[in-house]
């Protein structure tokens, strides 16, 4: 843990933002803005002089842009970086790239700063404090394996053996990309994902995941069938539920109020999967801030399903899994590098690629 206030360097080419961001952060007495920089070159100099614990980084800057700056920070001496980006399609694309390069998390700049100042300040300070506590070390996430070609789905095989509901937040994009890349195209379960991410980013995130794994990944739409080998990503600003129907089980999107401060909320998804699928439900909470999903995991455990939490050593932030473990809701605590084999086992797929009836996880710990 850090001694004293969290030292933050604010990097943004806008003079207004270089004034506003420190004002937002210093509403919290445990944060100290030690300096600002107007571009990447100034940022790298200020890092040497000021030794910040956390950096907030704009991506669209003249001269040395945010992506090049981030690459250089990670090459020299990794420091947790929170990307503070514009809310646009182009902004989403560059932000996803930044997360892939090792940025800790991101926050979108509100279109109307004045009316969203307090909300943005609260979210930014929470992310800065979480970043200061994170273990920024190489995690057990070797490079993404070359993906096999996606298989054409045979209609008889599309009914999933299980439904896997995943709740994930900070550190999620890289962890999820790693996990899905390890799963085979004939994975017998359907996977539903709530990743805390704003509207406009989840579609791009789903496309990126689809390109890096053998499973079929898409942003969820109401009426999407739950199929084996299919991954549905909940859209930002919606909730994802499931419904069993005579002609096939489907995903349903709702605009219900936020839960635990989130929409999408992992609790909403996990509780719905518990209610509809009971013993066929598998709940998994991965890296992320807060406790969203903990009660949902409890609901799956109570319904007779399998509950899994990612282990502390492999999480960027051990918030969501920790909350579930402390409440006694996680029946297995599993490191990221063996999550794929654990899921294959509990979904009835053994290591030889054969689909069986009642697989059991072989890599559960504590």
N, C-alpha and C positions, 0 to 999 in steps of 0.2 A: 504493500500500500504506500501511496505517496505521503511524505511528511510535509505539512504545510499546504497552502493552496495549490490547485492545479494550474500550472503555468501554460498559457495558451498563446499561440502566435496566429494572428488573423491575416489571411492572404486574400486580397480582392483588389481588382483594378478600379472599382468604384469608390470614390471618396466618401459617398454617402454610406455605403455598406461598411467601410472601414471605421465609420463613426457608430453606425447602428449595431453591428455585431458585438463590439465590446460593451455597449450599453445593455444588450440582451444578456450577455454572459455575466456581467458584474452585478446583476440582480441577485446572484448567488454568491455569498461571502466566501465559499470554498473555492472559487475560481478567480484567477488573476490573469488579465490580459497583459502580457509582458511586452507586446509589440505588434505592429502591423507592417505589412509589405504590399506593394502595389503590383508586383509581378514575381515570376519564378526566380529570377536572378537575385532580387532583393531577399526573397524568402530564404534561399540557401545561405546567404550571408548572415541573415538574422538568426538562423538556426545555430550557426557556429557561435554567435555572440550571446544569444539569450538562453539557449538550451531549454526549449519548451518541452512540456510533457505531451501536449496535444497540438495539432495544427488544424485550423479550418481553412479549406482551400476552394477557391473559385476555379472553375475549369476553363472558362472563356476569358482569357487575358491576352493582351498584346505581347509580342516578344516571346518569352518562354512560357508556353501555355501550361494549364494545370496538369495535363497528362504527362508531359515531359518533366515537369517539376516533381510529380509523384514518383515517376520512374527513378529520378535522381535521389530523392529522399530515401526510397526503399533500397537503392544500391549503396548509398553511403552509410547510413545508420538508421534503420527503420524506426519511425516514430508514428504513433497512431494518427491517421489523417481522416478527418470528417469532411467529405465533399459537400459544399453548400452550392447547389447548382440551380440553374433555371428550370422551370417546369415547362418543358417543351419536348417534342419528339427528338429533336437534335440533342437536347440536354439529357434526355433519357438514354440515348445511345452512348454518349460519351461517359455518362455516369456508370453505366453497366461495364464499360471498358475499365473505368477507374477501380471498380470493385474487384474486377478480375486481376488487376495489378497490385491489389493488396490494401486498398483503402478500407478503413475500419467500418465506416457506415456513411450514409448520406442523408441530407435533408434538402428539400426543394425550397427555393426562395418563394415566399408568397407573392402573388401578383399584386395584392393590396397590402403593403407592409404595415400601414397604420392600423387597420382593423384586425390584423392577425398577429400583431407584435407580441402580445402576452403568450399566446398559444405557441408561437414559433420559439420564443425565448425559453419556455418551459421544456420543449422538446429538445432544443439545442443544448441546454445545460445538462439535461439527463444523459444525452449521448456523449458529451464531453467528459462527464464524470465516469461513465462506464468505460470510455476509451482509456482514461488515465489508469484504470484498474486492470485493463486487459493484459494478457501475456502475449506480447507481440514477438513470438518466436516461430520458427518453422514448425508447422504442425504435421501430423502424420497424413499428409495429403500429397502423395507423389503425383507427377504429371498425369493428366487425363489420358487414359488408355485409348488407342485407336478404336473407334467404334465399328462394330460389324454393321453390315447393311440391315436396314429395318426389314422385318419379315412381313410378307403379305398375311393379313389376319384371316384365318379360316373361321367361318361363321360359327361352327360348332365349338370352337375353342375360345370364343370371346367372353363367355360367362366367367367372371372371376372367381377364383377359389376363396379369396379373402378380399376385404377392402382395407387398405392402409391409409390412415389419416395422419398427416404430418403437420405439426405446428413448428414454425421456425422464424427467426427474426435476425438480429444482428449477427453478421458472419455467415448468414444463410446462403447467399448466392454461390459462394465457392464450395461450401460444404455440400449443398444439394447437387451441384454440378458433379462433384466427385462421387457422391453416393450413386446417382442415377447412371453414371458412366460405368459403374461396376455391375449393373444389373443386366441380364441377358434380354434379348428381344422377345423371348418366349416366357418371360416372367409371368406367372399364372394369376397374379393379383392386379387389381386396379389401385392406383395411388392418387390420393387427393391431397393437395398442398395449400396451406395458408402460410404465405410469406408476407410479413408486415412490409408493405410497399405501397406507395401511392398510386392512384389511377394514372394510367398512361405508361407506367413502367412495367407492369406485369405481362402485357402482351409481348413486349420485346424480350423480357426475361424468359418467357415460355419458348419463344422462337430460338433463343440462344441455347436453352437446354435441349430442345429438339435436335439441334445440329450436333450436339456433343454426346448423344447417347443412342442406344439401339431401341429404346422405348419410344412410343409416339407421345409427344408432349404438346399440349395446347392450352391456351387460356380458356377457362371454363365458360360455357354458356348454359343457360337454363335449358333443360331437355337433353343435354349430352348424356349418352349412354355410358354406364360404368362397365368398361371392358378390360379383360386381361391384357396386360402390356400397355395400357393407356395411363398417362399421367395428366391430371387436370389441375391447373394452377388457378386459384381463386383470383378474380380481378380485384385491383385496388378499389377501395370504397364500396365494396359489396360484401355480403356474407355468403358463404357456401354451405348448403345443406344437401342431404340425399333423401331419396324417396324410393321405396320398393314398389314396383308396378308390375302388373301381370305380363306385359310385353317386354319388360326389361327395366332394370334399376337405373335411375337417372339422377343427375345433378340439378339442383335448384338454386338460383341466386335470389337474394332478398336485399332490401334496403332498410332492414330493421335498424334500430339505434345501435350505436357503438356499445361494445361489451369490453370491459377492462380498459376502456379508452381506445379500443381498436375496432376498425372495420376495414378489412376482414379481421375476424377474431378466431383464433384456434379453438377456443372453448365452444363456439357455436358449431363448428365443423365436427369436433370430436364427440360432442353430446348427441348430435344428429346421427352420426355413424353408430354410436353405442345403441341408440334407440331402435334404429332400423335393422342393424346387422348383428347385434348382440355377440354371440360366440364367434362369428365370422369377422369381427372387427379387430383391427390391430391399430393401436395408437402409438405414435412416436413423437416425442418432443426433442428438438435439436437446439443448437446454439441460439441464444437470444436474450434480450433484456426483459425484465419483468416476470410476471407469473401467468400470463395468458396461456391457456391450455391445460393448466394443472388440474382444475376441476373436471374438465372434459376427459382427461386421462383417467381420473377417478371413476367417471361414469362408465368408461370402457371396461375398466377392471371389475366394477360391480356387475356389469352385464355378462361377464365370463370371457371377455376378449383378452388379447395379449397386450401388455403395456411395456413400452421400451423408452428409456431416456438415454440421451447421449452423455458419455462420461465427461467429467470436468476437464481432464487432461487434453481432450480433443475439441473442446468448445472454445470459441473466441470469447464469448460471454456465457458464464454458467448461471443464467438467471432462470429461464423457463424450465430446463430439466431439473435444476436444484429445487425449485418450488414443488414440483411433483414428487421428487424423491423424498423430501422432508415430510410430506404429507402421507407417505407410504403408498403412493399410487403407482410407482414404477416397479414392475416385477423383474425387469432386467435393466441393467446399466451397462451400456455397450460403447466401446470406442468407435470413432468414425471409420477407422480402417477395417473393422469387421462388421459394420452395420449391414452391408450388402449380403454377406453370407448368412447373417442372422435372419434377415427378412426372407431370404430364399428358403431357409429351413422352416420358419414358422408358416410360410405360405405353401408348404408342401412340395418344394422343389429341391432335390438333393444335388450334391456337387457334380454328379454325372450328367445332370441336365434332365433327369427323369422327374416327372411330376407324380408325387405320391399323395397319400391322403392326409396324414396328420404329422407334419414335420415339427420338430422341436428345435429351438435355437441352441446351437452348440457353443456360442461364444458369450453367454451371459456371464457377467461378473458382479460381485458383491450385491 
